[in-house]
Amino acid sequence: MRWLDSACALHPRVFGGVVALHNAFCEWEIARNGVPCHQKTFERLLTELGFLIGEIKGTPLVSGLILKDDASTFSSTH
């Protein structure tokens, strides 16, 4: 998935919010005249790529995946 390479960072100790990741993916698709998908489809695609998705206090999270913008904040504090 080209979007992962351009917009995301992988790290085993991060958890990205599914909603934020999905929104960023949809914006990326629209900017390239693509068709955004539903959140459930996005979650299925991530699962097929080997990412684990879980829920903490009602918030769906993806293990090991975070937006690069958020990763820069994470790396400067850890």
MODELLER restraints for C-alpha pairs under 7 A, 6 or more apart:
rsr = mdl.restraints
at = mdl.atoms
rsr.add(forms.Gaussian(group=physical.xy_distance, feature=features.Distance(at['CA:3:A'], at['CA:25:A']), mean=6.86, stdev=0.5))
rsr.add(forms.Gaussian(group=physical.xy_distance, feature=features.Distance(at['CA:7:A'], at['CA:67:A']), mean=5.89, stdev=0.5))
rsr.add(forms.Gaussian(group=physical.xy_distance, feature=features.Distance(at['CA:7:A'], at['CA:68:A']), mean=5.71, stdev=0.5))
rsr.add(forms.Gaussian(group=physical.xy_distance, feature=features.Distance(at['CA:8:A'], at['CA:65:A']), mean=6.73, stdev=0.5))
rsr.add(forms.Gaussian(group=physical.xy_distance, feature=features.Distance(at['CA:8:A'], at['CA:66:A']), mean=5.60, stdev=0.5))
rsr.add(forms.Gaussian(group=physical.xy_distance, feature=features.Distance(at['CA:8:A'], at['CA:67:A']), mean=4.32, stdev=0.5))
rsr.add(forms.Gaussian(group=physical.xy_distance, feature=features.Distance(at['CA:8:A'], at['CA:68:A']), mean=4.75, stdev=0.5))
rsr.add(forms.Gaussian(group=physical.xy_distance, feature=features.Distance(at['CA:9:A'], at['CA:65:A']), mean=6.02, stdev=0.5))
rsr.add(forms.Gaussian(group=physical.xy_distance, feature=features.Distance(at['CA:9:A'], at['CA:66:A']), mean=5.46, stdev=0.5))
rsr.add(forms.Gaussian(group=physical.xy_distance, feature=features.Distance(at['CA:9:A'], at['CA:67:A']), mean=5.94, stdev=0.5))
rsr.add(forms.Gaussian(group=physical.xy_distance, feature=features.Distance(at['CA:9:A'], at['CA:68:A']), mean=5.18, stdev=0.5))
rsr.add(forms.Gaussian(group=physical.xy_distance, feature=features.Distance(at['CA:9:A'], at['CA:71:A']), mean=6.55, stdev=0.5))
rsr.add(forms.Gaussian(group=physical.xy_distance, feature=features.Distance(at['CA:10:A'], at['CA:64:A']), mean=5.49, stdev=0.5))
rsr.add(forms.Gaussian(group=physical.xy_distance, feature=features.Distance(at['CA:10:A'], at['CA:65:A']), mean=4.89, stdev=0.5))
rsr.add(forms.Gaussian(group=physical.xy_distance, feature=features.Distance(at['CA:10:A'], at['CA:66:A']), mean=6.55, stdev=0.5))
rsr.add(forms.Gaussian(group=physical.xy_distance, feature=features.Distance(at['CA:11:A'], at['CA:64:A']), mean=4.90, stdev=0.5))
rsr.add(forms.Gaussian(group=physical.xy_distance, feature=features.Distance(at['CA:11:A'], at['CA:65:A']), mean=6.39, stdev=0.5))
rsr.add(forms.Gaussian(group=physical.xy_distance, feature=features.Distance(at['CA:12:A'], at['CA:64:A']), mean=4.54, stdev=0.5))
rsr.add(forms.Gaussian(group=physical.xy_distance, feature=features.Distance(at['CA:13:A'], at['CA:64:A']), mean=6.15, stdev=0.5))
rsr.add(forms.Gaussian(group=physical.xy_distance, feature=features.Distance(at['CA:14:A'], at['CA:63:A']), mean=6.29, stdev=0.5))
rsr.add(forms.Gaussian(group=physical.xy_distance, feature=features.Distance(at['CA:14:A'], at['CA:64:A']), mean=5.07, stdev=0.5))
rsr.add(forms.Gaussian(group=physical.xy_distance, feature=features.Distance(at['CA:14:A'], at['CA:65:A']), mean=6.35, stdev=0.5))
rsr.add(forms.Gaussian(group=physical.xy_distance, feature=features.Distance(at['CA:14:A'], at['CA:66:A']), mean=6.64, stdev=0.5))
rsr.add(forms.Gaussian(group=physical.xy_distance, feature=features.Distance(at['CA:15:A'], at['CA:61:A']), mean=5.82, stdev=0.5))
rsr.add(forms.Gaussian(group=physical.xy_distance, feature=features.Distance(at['CA:15:A'], at['CA:62:A']), mean=5.32, stdev=0.5))
rsr.add(forms.Gaussian(group=physical.xy_distance, feature=features.Distance(at['CA:15:A'], at['CA:63:A']), mean=4.65, stdev=0.5))
rsr.add(forms.Gaussian(group=physical.xy_distance, feature=features.Distance(at['CA:15:A'], at['CA:64:A']), mean=5.65, stdev=0.5))
rsr.add(forms.Gaussian(group=physical.xy_distance, feature=features.Distance(at['CA:15:A'], at['CA:65:A']), mean=5.96, stdev=0.5))
rsr.add(forms.Gaussian(group=physical.xy_distance, feature=features.Distance(at['CA:15:A'], at['CA:66:A']), mean=6.34, stdev=0.5))
rsr.add(forms.Gaussian(group=physical.xy_distance, feature=features.Distance(at['CA:16:A'], at['CA:61:A']), mean=5.43, stdev=0.5))
rsr.add(forms.Gaussian(group=physical.xy_distance, feature=features.Distance(at['CA:16:A'], at['CA:62:A']), mean=5.15, stdev=0.5))
rsr.add(forms.Gaussian(group=physical.xy_distance, feature=features.Distance(at['CA:16:A'], at['CA:63:A']), mean=6.72, stdev=0.5))
rsr.add(forms.Gaussian(group=physical.xy_distance, feature=features.Distance(at['CA:16:A'], at['CA:65:A']), mean=5.48, stdev=0.5))
rsr.add(forms.Gaussian(group=physical.xy_distance, feature=features.Distance(at['CA:16:A'], at['CA:66:A']), mean=4.49, stdev=0.5))
rsr.add(forms.Gaussian(group=physical.xy_distance, feature=features.Distance(at['CA:17:A'], at['CA:60:A']), mean=6.14, stdev=0.5))
rsr.add(forms.Gaussian(group=physical.xy_distance, feature=features.Distance(at['CA:17:A'], at['CA:61:A']), mean=4.57, stdev=0.5))
rsr.add(forms.Gaussian(group=physical.xy_distance, feature=features.Distance(at['CA:17:A'], at['CA:62:A']), mean=6.30, stdev=0.5))
rsr.add(forms.Gaussian(group=physical.xy_distance, feature=features.Distance(at['CA:18:A'], at['CA:60:A']), mean=5.58, stdev=0.5))
rsr.add(forms.Gaussian(group=physical.xy_distance, feature=features.Distance(at['CA:18:A'], at['CA:61:A']), mean=5.29, stdev=0.5))
rsr.add(forms.Gaussian(group=physical.xy_distance, feature=features.Distance(at['CA:18:A'], at['CA:62:A']), mean=6.19, stdev=0.5))
rsr.add(forms.Gaussian(group=physical.xy_distance, feature=features.Distance(at['CA:21:A'], at['CA:67:A']), mean=6.85, stdev=0.5))
rsr.add(forms.Gaussian(group=physical.xy_distance, feature=features.Distance(at['CA:22:A'], at['CA:39:A']), mean=6.31, stdev=0.5))
rsr.add(forms.Gaussian(group=physical.xy_distance, feature=features.Distance(at['CA:22:A'], at['CA:42:A']), mean=6.65, stdev=0.5))
rsr.add(forms.Gaussian(group=physical.xy_distance, feature=features.Distance(at['CA:26:A'], at['CA:36:A']), mean=4.72, stdev=0.5))
rsr.add(forms.Gaussian(group=physical.xy_distance, feature=features.Distance(at['CA:26:A'], at['CA:37:A']), mean=6.97, stdev=0.5))
rsr.add(forms.Gaussian(group=physical.xy_distance, feature=features.Distance(at['CA:29:A'], at['CA:35:A']), mean=5.99, stdev=0.5))
rsr.add(forms.Gaussian(group=physical.xy_distance, feature=features.Distance(at['CA:29:A'], at['CA:36:A']), mean=5.75, stdev=0.5))
rsr.add(forms.Gaussian(group=physical.xy_distance, feature=features.Distance(at['CA:30:A'], at['CA:36:A']), mean=6.63, stdev=0.5))
rsr.add(forms.Gaussian(group=physical.xy_distance, feature=features.Distance(at['CA:51:A'], at['CA:62:A']), mean=6.59, stdev=0.5))
rsr.add(forms.Gaussian(group=physical.xy_distance, feature=features.Distance(at['CA:51:A'], at['CA:63:A']), mean=6.32, stdev=0.5))
rsr.add(forms.Gaussian(group=physical.xy_distance, feature=features.Distance(at['CA:52:A'], at['CA:62:A']), mean=5.84, stdev=0.5))
rsr.add(forms.Gaussian(group=physical.xy_distance, feature=features.Distance(at['CA:52:A'], at['CA:63:A']), mean=5.46, stdev=0.5))
rsr.add(forms.Gaussian(group=physical.xy_distance, feature=features.Distance(at['CA:53:A'], at['CA:60:A']), mean=6.78, stdev=0.5))
rsr.add(forms.Gaussian(group=physical.xy_distance, feature=features.Distance(at['CA:53:A'], at['CA:61:A']), mean=5.60, stdev=0.5))
rsr.add(forms.Gaussian(group=physical.xy_distance, feature=features.Distance(at['CA:53:A'], at['CA:62:A']), mean=4.59, stdev=0.5))
rsr.add(forms.Gaussian(group=physical.xy_distance, feature=features.Distance(at['CA:53:A'], at['CA:63:A']), mean=6.29, stdev=0.5))
rsr.add(forms.Gaussian(group=physical.xy_distance, feature=features.Distance(at['CA:54:A'], at['CA:60:A']), mean=5.63, stdev=0.5))
rsr.add(forms.Gaussian(group=physical.xy_distance, feature=features.Distance(at['CA:54:A'], at['CA:61:A']), mean=5.46, stdev=0.5))
rsr.add(forms.Gaussian(group=physical.xy_distance, feature=features.Distance(at['CA:54:A'], at['CA:62:A']), mean=6.64, stdev=0.5))
rsr.add(forms.Gaussian(group=physical.xy_distance, feature=features.Distance(at['CA:55:A'], at['CA:61:A']), mean=5.87, stdev=0.5))
